[in-house]
């Protein structure tokens, strides 16, 4: 009888541990190669605190910071951008209803962009020095992770919010 109880306890324990390790329970920001999905990393803080994609603009050579957060539907929302001078592709505030333009000592800022996408696809640039910072309150000097540290230049990558298992997160966390 004791062996039977011990066996049942062991089986229940294994099932519980398996559920904890293998069921998708963590909300994360996933950054993965478009061609090799196994080449990826996850960030919980990228989900909870938001993230900032920074890059050097190809025309004006200034640094641009695009601010993202998640929506309740687990989509990405570009809600703010800051830059040092205008160049091709920088949005005009009047192009987006509700957007507000402001000037700080060292940047132009557009807030209220509220552009929602299911995922963001981009190519890692070598000259652009694409980087990611995991905190929507981005400040110069915070820990930036340059995407060329994780992906070859010109690799097409996907940013999206996902739900993953604990074991998957442990194996691919940033």
Buried (B, 14 or more C-beta within 10 A) or exposed (E): EEEEEEEEEEEEEEEEEEEEEEEEEBBBBBBBBEEEEEBBBBBBBBBBBBBBBBBBBEEBEBBBBBBBBBBEEEBBBBBBBBBBEBBEEBBEBEEBEEBEEEEEEEBBBBBEBBBEBEEBEBBBBEEBBBBBBBBBEBEEEEEBBEBBEBBEEEBEBBBBBBBBBBEBBEEBEB
